[in-house]
Amino acid sequence: MRFRHADAIRSEHPGLTAGTVYATGVDATADAGPRVAEYTARALERLAGGSESGFPEVLAWRRAFARMGLRPTQYRCASESLLRRLRKEGSLPRIHPVVDLCNAISAAYAVPVAALDADRIAGPLLEVRHARGDEEYTAFGGGVEHPAPGEVIFADSAGRSHARRWTNRQSGHSAVGADTRRILVVAEALHDGGEQAVPELLKTVAEELAAHWPAQPVTAVLSPATPEFVYPDGGQGPG
């Protein structure tokens, strides 16, 4: 299995820094609560100094969304949505220990992080690219949508979209759940300083996965020179 960003995406967003973590052996039984609380507290401490709308990490995504023709206050990147919810409610919802950790780390770094069930992705390629318009996206409520032509999506080889509007919303099809054993985590930043933040974030995710599960995570920072991450397909067939 390969993960990459299409050349057109990198050309349109030259400030992109991205990376991945692949891990096996996760489940829903680990107690990640104390670590989730620590990263959430870090995010709350930063929010005490000002709204997430002023964070450089968030502003960079807002500018990108505006360039893509999206209203930034209507469609927010995942990390901004988490921070906004955290500021208003004081906590984040508990979903699954893997998701909870990734959400809390995303909020702490203000960088979008996607956690995908690797067995629900059809190989041999998962690519961040512009939609053709015929791809299928499964919403968390179960409905099927077709991303608009030109929209940035996570598309697999079967034409399934695992995210809409790039970092705005993941698909319910590959959401981490009770049966998940293999995960692919993707972090993406556009702000100045992302080249330092993303590797640190990946290291943090990998350390937390290894501390809570027999995961042996593999990380990779992607760049124009090394644009692809290759990981085992797991022998599961199409997602």
Secondary structure by P-SEA (a helix, b strand, c coil): cbbbbcaaaaaacccccccccccccccccccaaaaaaaaaaaaaaaaaaccccccaaaaaaaaaaaaacccccccccaaaaaaaaaaaccbbbbccaaaaaaaaaaaaacbbbbbcccccccccccccccccccbbbbcccbbbbbcccccccccccccccccccccccccccccccccccbbbbbbbbcccaaaaaaaaaaaaaaaaaaaccccbbbbbbbcccccbbbbbccccccc
